[in-house]
């Protein structure tokens, strides 16, 4: 089994995390969180 490749750069993850913290629209927060959760640790 091959390790999964990251599809987000570190900078992109940081931007999404900051956007998630400051976003008021909870539907958009859910979408951002789902993208972040797809990224392997």
FIKOLZA-1660 file (N, C-alpha, C; in steps of 0.1 Angstrom, whole numbers, plus 5000, padded with zeros to 4 digits):
% residues 41
   i   px   py   pz ch aa at
   1 5008 4988 5000  A  X  N
   1 5000 5000 5000  A  X CA
   1 5009 5012 5000  A  X  C
   2 5006 5022 4991  A  X  N
   2 5014 5034 4990  A  X CA
   2 5009 5045 4999  A  X  C
   3 5018 5053 5004  A  X  N
   3 5013 5064 5012  A  X CA
   3 5005 5074 5003  A  X  C
   4 4995 5080 5009  A  X  N
   4 4987 5090 5001  A  X CA
   4 4994 5103 5000  A  X  C
   5 4993 5109 4988  A  X  N
   5 4999 5122 4986  A  X CA
   5 4990 5133 4991  A  X  C
   6 4997 5143 4996  A  X  N
   6 4989 5155 5001  A  X CA
   6 4984 5163 4989  A  X  C
   7 4972 5167 4990  A  X  N
   7 4966 5175 4979  A  X CA
   7 4966 5190 4983  A  X  C
   8 4968 5193 4995  A  X  N
   8 4969 5207 5000  A  X CA
   8 4983 5210 5005  A  X  C
   9 4988 5222 5001  A  X  N
   9 5001 5226 5007  A  X CA
   9 4998 5231 5021  A  X  C
  10 5009 5232 5028  A  X  N
  10 5009 5237 5042  A  X CA
  10 5002 5251 5042  A  X  C
  11 5006 5259 5033  A  X  N
  11 5000 5273 5032  A  X CA
  11 4985 5273 5030  A  X  C
  12 4980 5264 5021  A  X  N
  12 4966 5262 5018  A  X CA
  12 4959 5258 5030  A  X  C
  13 4964 5248 5038  A  X  N
  13 4958 5244 5050  A  X CA
  13 4957 5255 5060  A  X  C
  14 4967 5263 5062  A  X  N
  14 4967 5274 5071  A  X CA
  14 4956 5284 5067  A  X  C
  15 4955 5287 5054  A  X  N
  15 4945 5296 5050  A  X CA
  15 4931 5291 5053  A  X  C
  16 4929 5278 5050  A  X  N
  16 4916 5272 5053  A  X CA
  16 4912 5272 5067  A  X  C
  17 4922 5270 5076  A  X  N
  17 4920 5270 5090  A  X CA
  17 4916 5284 5095  A  X  C
  18 4923 5294 5090  A  X  N
  18 4920 5307 5094  A  X CA
  18 4906 5311 5089  A  X  C
  19 4903 5308 5077  A  X  N
  19 4890 5311 5072  A  X CA
  19 4879 5304 5080  A  X  C
  20 4882 5292 5084  A  X  N
  20 4872 5284 5092  A  X CA
  20 4870 5291 5106  A  X  C
  21 4880 5296 5112  A  X  N
  21 4879 5303 5125  A  X CA
  21 4871 5316 5124  A  X  C
  22 4872 5323 5113  A  X  N
  22 4866 5336 5112  A  X CA
  22 4853 5336 5104  A  X  C
  23 4849 5325 5099  A  X  N
  23 4837 5324 5091  A  X CA
  23 4824 5323 5100  A  X  C
  24 4814 5331 5096  A  X  N
  24 4802 5331 5104  A  X CA
  24 4791 5321 5098  A  X  C
  25 4792 5319 5085  A  X  N
  25 4783 5310 5079  A  X CA
  25 4786 5296 5082  A  X  C
  26 4778 5289 5090  A  X  N
  26 4781 5275 5094  A  X CA
  26 4781 5265 5083  A  X  C
  27 4774 5268 5073  A  X  N
  27 4774 5258 5061  A  X CA
  27 4788 5259 5055  A  X  C
  28 4793 5271 5053  A  X  N
  28 4807 5272 5047  A  X CA
  28 4817 5266 5057  A  X  C
  29 4815 5268 5070  A  X  N
  29 4824 5261 5079  A  X CA
  29 4825 5246 5077  A  X  C
  30 4813 5240 5076  A  X  N
  30 4812 5226 5073  A  X CA
  30 4819 5222 5061  A  X  C
  31 4818 5230 5050  A  X  N
  31 4825 5226 5038  A  X CA
  31 4840 5227 5039  A  X  C
  32 4845 5238 5046  A  X  N
  32 4859 5239 5048  A  X CA
  32 4864 5228 5057  A  X  C
  33 4857 5224 5067  A  X  N
  33 4861 5213 5076  A  X CA
  33 4862 5200 5069  A  X  C
  34 4853 5198 5060  A  X  N
  34 4853 5185 5052  A  X CA
  34 4865 5184 5043  A  X  C
  35 4869 5195 5037  A  X  N
  35 4881 5196 5029  A  X CA
  35 4894 5193 5038  A  X  C
  36 4894 5199 5050  A  X  N
  36 4905 5197 5059  A  X CA
  36 4906 5182 5064  A  X  C
  37 4894 5176 5066  A  X  N
  37 4894 5162 5071  A  X CA
  37 4898 5152 5060  A  X  C
  38 4897 5156 5047  A  X  N
  38 4902 5147 5037  A  X CA
  38 4917 5146 5036  A  X  C
  39 4924 5156 5041  A  X  N
  39 4938 5156 5041  A  X CA
  39 4944 5146 5050  A  X  C
  40 4953 5137 5046  A  X  N
  40 4959 5128 5055  A  X CA
  40 4968 5135 5065  A  X  C
  41 4969 5129 5077  A  X  N
  41 4976 5135 5088  A  X CA
  41 4991 5133 5086  A  X  C
% end
